[in-house]
Amino acid sequence: MTGNDTTNSRSIAEEQHAETAEATQSSRTNDDHELVTLGLGGEEILVTRGTTVEELKRNHDLSADAVVTARDEEHGEIVALNDEEVVTERVPAGTELQVQPLSGSEVFGSV
């Protein structure tokens, strides 16, 4: 092996390492932008993993004062999601979200 062969081998190995590092970074970025299907008011919506409840409300023209709720199937209860919470960390894909209005002293507004 000559000096040029060694240099070429290093260059190829360095390029392959750079490509692998770039692919790994790209896959992390793609994970952050993965879409999850949820229900909202009877319609299917796609939510980017990492979206907060506040962003969800803003993106779907929901009142900032509304409360987003979901049924916890495991425990059979309704849970309210706080605006700062990441939706996909609180509820599994396919969950139906409901929007409840807040009004004065009535927690879920008037019926």
Secondary structure as GFF3:
##gff-version 3
##sequence-region A 1 111
A	DSSP	alpha_helix	3	32	.	.	.	ID=ss1
A	DSSP	beta_strand	35	40	.	.	.	ID=ss2
A	DSSP	beta_strand	43	48	.	.	.	ID=ss3
A	DSSP	alpha_helix	53	59	.	.	.	ID=ss4
A	DSSP	beta_strand	67	72	.	.	.	ID=ss5
A	DSSP	beta_strand	77	81	.	.	.	ID=ss6
A	DSSP	alpha_helix	87	90	.	.	.	ID=ss7
A	DSSP	beta_strand	96	100	.	.	.	ID=ss8
###
